[in-house]
Amino acid sequence: MPDIKKSFMACLTLVVAALVAPASAMATGVLGEYSFLHVTFGSVWHLFLFIFTLVMIPFVLLIFVSWRFRKIREDEPAAATDRPASDDAKEE
């Protein structure tokens, strides 16, 4: 149990440091408002294309997988016709 407590305290310390360090640096004037991100008109388009790609990848994968399994499913009945007829079919 002490190991979990130590790891939790370590994670909590890192989170607090990550939140406090930039705020204290901005308060002392070391960092300006736009130190972390320089936004231009091109940045908006890059962000749009990145998010658009993330949204479209699942759709492209869905189309590819359905196309691939459709081809596999079409090949299965051809192999199924080679089997001998069942006893019920012979009686008719």
Residue pairs with C-beta under 8 A, 6 or more apart in sequence:
22 31
22 36
25 31
26 32
26 33
